Amino acid sequence: MAPLIALLAGTALARIAGLLGVDALDGWHPALRVGLALMFVLTGVAHFASRRADLIAMVPPSLPRPGLLVTVTGVLELTGALALLFPATARPAAAGLVLLMLAMFPANVSAARRHLTLAGRPVTPLGVRTVLQVVFVAAALTVALGG
């Protein structure tokens, strides 16, 4: 749920900053880029922090080198978050992040089916996680396809 909160709060606060005179954030599209960037910083940092072992465990057993996969996806999330903040790179970054989210979704399915935990709590149930994934992908697609 934290990524959703980061997306919504980051977008809302950026939009408020735009309304208060920050020209670079004057509009929903730039505000959404900030919200997505905040969300991906949050999720990307988790790949290297206290939740790393849980994320490695989430990688489907059939995939090789789960630690490397978690590292690579974390770097991609953080790189994408940074690229979202610049108008010239935001659209391709968002498109890449859509592909990354779709590629990583099977790990969420695997984790739910194997009843794994994340930070000591059961992973998000698959139905809820699927809805969240649709929201996250839709937000990134909005940036990727937007003006």
C-alpha positions in Angstrom: 0.0 0.0 0.0 3.0 2.3 0.6 3.7 2.7 -3.2 0.1 3.7 -3.8 0.3 6.3 -1.0 3.6 7.6 -2.4 2.0 7.9 -5.9 -1.1 9.7 -4.7 0.5 11.9 -2.1 3.5 12.8 -4.4 1.1 13.7 -7.2 -1.2 15.7 -4.9 1.7 17.6 -3.3 3.4 18.3 -6.6 0.0 19.6 -8.0 -0.4 21.9 -5.0 3.1 23.2 -5.6 2.1 23.9 -9.2 -1.0 25.8 -8.1 1.2 27.8 -5.6 3.4 29.0 -8.4 6.0 26.3 -9.2 5.8 26.6 -13.0 7.5 23.2 -13.6 4.6 21.5 -11.7 1.8 23.5 -13.2 -0.5 20.8 -14.4 -1.5 17.2 -13.6 0.9 15.6 -16.1 4.1 17.0 -14.4 2.6 16.3 -11.0 1.9 12.7 -12.0 5.5 12.4 -13.1 6.6 13.5 -9.6 4.2 11.1 -7.9 5.5 8.2 -10.0 9.1 9.2 -9.4 8.5 9.1 -5.6 6.8 5.8 -5.9 9.7 4.3 -7.8 12.3 5.7 -5.4 10.4 4.1 -2.6 10.2 0.7 -4.3 13.7 0.9 -5.8 15.3 1.6 -2.5 13.6 -1.4 -1.0 15.7 -3.6 -3.4 18.8 -2.5 -1.5 17.5 -2.0 2.1 15.9 -4.1 4.8 13.4 -5.7 2.4 16.0 -7.0 0.0 15.9 -10.6 1.4 12.1 -10.7 1.1 12.3 -9.4 -2.5 14.8 -12.0 -3.4 12.5 -14.7 -2.0 9.7 -13.3 -4.2 11.6 -14.1 -7.4 10.0 -17.2 -9.0 12.2 -20.3 -8.2 12.5 -21.1 -11.9 14.5 -17.9 -12.5 18.3 -17.9 -12.1 20.3 -15.5 -9.8 17.4 -13.9 -7.9 19.8 -11.6 -6.0 21.1 -10.2 -9.3 17.6 -9.8 -10.7 16.5 -7.8 -7.6 19.6 -5.6 -8.0 19.0 -5.0 -11.7 15.3 -4.2 -11.2 16.1 -1.9 -8.3 18.7 0.0 -10.4 16.1 0.2 -13.2 13.4 1.6 -10.9 15.7 4.2 -9.5 17.0 5.2 -12.9 13.5 5.4 -14.2 12.4 7.5 -11.2 15.2 10.0 -12.0 14.4 10.1 -15.7 10.7 10.8 -14.9 11.7 14.2 -13.5 13.0 15.5 -16.8 10.6 16.4 -19.5 13.0 15.2 -22.2 13.3 11.7 -20.7 10.0 11.3 -18.9 8.0 9.6 -21.7 10.6 6.9 -22.6 11.3 6.4 -18.9 7.6 5.9 -18.2 7.3 3.4 -21.1 10.3 1.5 -19.8 8.8 1.4 -16.3 5.5 0.0 -17.7 7.5 -2.8 -19.3 9.5 -3.3 -16.1 6.3 -3.5 -14.0 4.8 -6.1 -16.4 8.0 -8.1 -16.3 8.1 -8.1 -12.5 4.4 -8.9 -11.9 5.0 -12.7 -12.1 7.1 -12.3 -8.9 4.1 -10.9 -7.2 1.9 -13.7 -8.4 4.5 -16.3 -7.3 4.9 -14.6 -3.9 1.1 -14.6 -3.3 0.7 -18.3 -4.4 3.6 -19.3 -2.1 2.2 -17.3 0.8 5.4 -15.3 1.3 5.9 -12.4 3.6 7.2 -8.9 3.0 8.6 -7.1 6.1 7.0 -9.8 8.3 3.5 -9.4 6.9 1.8 -11.5 4.2 2.3 -10.2 0.7 -0.6 -8.3 -0.7 -3.3 -10.8 -1.9 -3.3 -11.4 -5.6 -6.6 -9.7 -6.4 -5.6 -6.5 -4.6 -2.1 -6.6 -6.0 -3.6 -6.9 -9.5 -5.8 -3.9 -9.0 -2.8 -1.9 -7.7 -0.7 -3.0 -10.7 -3.4 -1.8 -13.1 -3.3 1.6 -11.3 0.5 1.8 -11.4 0.6 0.8 -15.1 -2.2 3.2 -16.0 -0.3 6.1 -14.3 2.9 5.3 -16.1 1.1 4.9 -19.4 -0.5 8.3 -18.9 3.0 9.8 -18.6 4.3 7.7 -21.5 1.5 8.7 -23.9 0.8 12.1 -22.5 2.0 15.5 -23.7 
